[in-house]
Amino acid sequence: MKNKLDIKRIWWRNVQPGEFYNIERHHRREGGGGSLYIEIPRSLVPDTLNFLKVTETDFNSMSSIEIHAFVIGAPQISGPIEFRSKAGGRMRIANQNRQQPGSQRHPAWKAIRNFPTAPDDVANKEEALAYFPDGGLRIYIAETYDEEYYAGFTKGHRPLNMTVNDPMFELYSNKVGGVINAHKN
């Protein structure tokens, strides 16, 4: 495996503060409710399916799509990422709640890799905001020209020295997410 990745495309999702709370809080709470996953809104589904190389028709006949992704910066570590359908034409990255038994949070999105965390007893979104990075939190999956996947995340504001032609530039936009083509020139 090479040290420098030859990235073709990057799928990304801007994690919202409410989602951060739901993937960090205790998985069972009084009154129930609250998602334990990262939602992929309907507007992002076509690009997500294209990134995963699955047609909408095929996806509708499957219970889930699972990819295997290495960790950016630690390619000896890898894990599954499961995509499931959701009502209203949406999708989700399933089982992302850190405290839930059987959680499948990808190793790239864990505290050991400096992914933000809230205390185990965080009670609500307002409390979780104290642990949510100023400038935001984004998860991403990069696809290489070798057709391997690598997962990572960014937090905070766009680096001041990042230029507009950097493939990661768009990741720091206010969009909900998308797919960045990082084709070679």
C-alpha positions as CSV (number, residue, x, y, z in Angstrom):
1,M,0.0,0.0,0.0
2,K,1.3,3.4,-1.0
3,N,1.8,6.3,1.5
4,K,0.1,8.9,-0.7
5,L,-3.5,8.0,-1.7
6,D,-4.5,8.5,-5.4
7,I,-8.0,9.8,-4.7
8,K,-10.7,9.8,-7.4
9,R,-13.8,11.0,-5.5
10,I,-14.8,12.1,-2.0
11,W,-18.3,11.6,-0.5
12,W,-18.9,13.8,2.5
13,R,-21.6,14.7,4.9
14,N,-21.8,17.8,7.2
15,V,-22.8,16.4,10.6
16,Q,-25.3,18.6,12.3
17,P,-25.2,19.4,16.0
18,G,-28.4,17.4,16.6
19,E,-27.0,14.3,14.9
20,F,-23.8,14.7,16.9
21,Y,-25.9,14.6,20.1
22,N,-27.8,11.5,18.9
23,I,-24.7,9.5,18.0
24,E,-23.0,10.5,21.3
25,R,-25.8,10.2,23.8
26,H,-26.9,7.0,25.7
27,H,-28.8,4.9,23.2
28,R,-31.8,4.4,25.4
29,R,-33.4,7.5,26.8
30,E,-36.6,8.2,28.5
31,G,-39.4,8.7,26.1
32,G,-37.5,7.1,23.2
33,G,-37.0,8.8,19.9
34,G,-33.9,10.3,18.3
35,S,-31.8,8.8,15.6
36,L,-28.8,6.6,16.2
37,Y,-27.4,7.1,12.8
38,I,-26.2,9.8,10.4
39,E,-28.9,10.7,7.9
40,I,-28.4,11.2,4.2
41,P,-31.1,13.6,3.0
42,R,-33.0,12.9,-0.2
43,S,-31.1,15.5,-2.1
44,L,-27.9,13.6,-1.5
45,V,-29.2,10.1,-2.2
46,P,-28.6,10.0,-6.0
47,D,-24.9,11.1,-5.6
48,T,-24.5,8.7,-2.7
49,L,-25.8,5.8,-4.7
50,N,-23.6,6.8,-7.7
51,F,-20.6,7.0,-5.3
52,L,-21.4,3.5,-4.0
53,K,-21.8,2.2,-7.6
54,V,-25.4,1.1,-7.0
55,T,-28.5,2.0,-8.9
56,E,-31.6,3.2,-7.1
57,T,-33.5,0.1,-8.4
58,D,-30.9,-2.3,-7.0
59,F,-30.7,-0.3,-3.7
60,N,-34.5,-0.6,-3.3
61,S,-34.2,-4.4,-3.5
62,M,-31.4,-4.6,-0.9
63,S,-31.7,-4.3,2.9
64,S,-28.4,-2.5,3.0
65,I,-25.1,-1.7,1.2
66,E,-21.9,-2.3,3.2
67,I,-18.5,-1.0,2.1
68,H,-15.2,-1.7,3.8
69,A,-13.1,1.4,4.4
70,F,-9.6,1.9,5.7
71,V,-8.7,4.8,8.1
72,I,-7.1,7.9,6.5
73,G,-3.7,8.1,8.1
74,A,-3.8,4.6,9.5
75,P,-4.4,2.2,6.6
76,Q,-3.7,-0.9,8.7
77,I,-7.1,-0.1,10.5
78,S,-10.4,-0.7,8.6
79,G,-14.0,-1.4,9.2
80,P,-17.4,-1.6,7.6
81,I,-19.8,1.3,6.8
82,E,-23.4,0.3,6.3
83,F,-25.8,2.4,4.3
84,R,-29.6,1.6,4.7
85,S,-32.7,3.1,3.2
86,K,-35.0,5.4,5.2
87,A,-38.5,6.5,4.7
88,G,-39.1,9.5,2.4
89,G,-36.4,8.5,-0.1
90,R,-33.6,9.2,2.4
91,M,-30.7,7.0,3.5
92,R,-28.7,6.6,6.7
93,I,-25.3,5.4,7.8
94,A,-26.6,2.9,10.3
95,N,-25.5,2.1,13.9
96,Q,-23.4,5.1,14.6
97,N,-24.4,5.7,18.2
98,R,-21.2,5.3,20.2
99,Q,-22.8,3.9,23.3
100,Q,-25.2,1.4,21.6
101,P,-24.2,-2.3,21.9
102,G,-23.2,-3.5,18.5
103,S,-22.4,0.0,17.3
104,Q,-20.7,0.0,13.9
105,R,-19.1,3.4,14.1
106,H,-16.2,3.3,11.7
107,P,-12.8,3.4,13.4
108,A,-12.0,6.7,11.6
109,W,-14.9,8.3,13.5
110,K,-13.9,7.3,17.0
111,A,-12.4,9.3,19.9
112,I,-9.1,7.4,19.5
113,R,-8.7,9.2,16.2
114,N,-9.7,12.5,17.8
115,F,-13.3,12.5,16.6
116,P,-15.2,14.8,18.9
117,T,-17.1,13.1,21.8
118,A,-19.6,14.3,24.4
119,P,-19.8,12.8,27.9
120,D,-21.6,9.5,28.2
121,D,-24.4,11.2,30.2
122,V,-24.9,14.1,27.9
123,A,-28.6,15.0,28.3
124,N,-29.6,17.1,25.3
125,K,-28.4,18.8,22.2
126,E,-27.6,22.0,24.1
127,E,-25.3,20.2,26.4
128,A,-23.7,18.4,23.4
129,L,-23.0,21.7,21.7
130,A,-20.2,22.4,24.2
131,Y,-18.3,19.4,22.6
132,F,-19.3,20.1,19.0
133,P,-16.4,21.7,17.1
134,D,-16.5,25.4,16.3
135,G,-16.6,25.5,12.5
136,G,-18.4,22.2,12.2
137,L,-17.8,18.5,11.8
138,R,-17.7,16.6,8.5
139,I,-17.3,12.9,7.8
140,Y,-16.0,11.7,4.5
141,I,-15.2,8.6,2.5
142,A,-12.6,8.8,-0.2
143,E,-12.5,6.4,-3.2
144,T,-9.1,5.8,-4.7
145,Y,-8.4,5.0,-8.4
146,D,-7.6,1.4,-7.0
147,E,-11.3,1.3,-6.0
148,E,-10.6,1.2,-2.3
149,Y,-12.4,3.3,0.3
150,Y,-10.8,5.4,3.1
151,A,-12.8,7.1,5.8
152,G,-11.9,10.3,7.7
153,F,-13.3,13.5,9.1
154,T,-12.5,17.1,9.4
155,K,-13.5,19.5,12.2
156,G,-13.3,23.3,12.5
157,H,-13.0,26.0,10.0
158,R,-11.4,25.8,6.5
159,P,-7.7,26.1,6.9
160,L,-6.6,29.6,5.8
161,N,-3.9,28.3,3.5
162,M,-6.3,26.0,1.6
163,T,-6.8,27.1,-2.0
164,V,-10.0,26.9,-4.0
165,N,-8.4,24.2,-6.3
166,D,-7.8,21.9,-3.4
167,P,-10.3,19.0,-3.6
168,M,-11.1,19.3,0.1
169,F,-12.1,23.0,-0.3
170,E,-15.8,22.2,-0.9
171,L,-15.9,20.1,2.2
172,Y,-15.8,23.2,4.3
173,S,-18.9,24.8,2.6
174,N,-22.2,25.2,4.2
175,K,-23.7,22.4,2.1
176,V,-25.2,19.4,3.7
177,G,-22.8,17.2,1.8
178,G,-21.9,15.9,-1.7
179,V,-19.4,14.2,-3.8
180,I,-16.2,15.9,-4.8
181,N,-14.5,14.7,-8.0
182,A,-10.8,14.8,-7.4
183,H,-9.8,13.5,-10.8
184,K,-6.2,14.0,-12.0
185,N,-5.6,16.9,-14.3
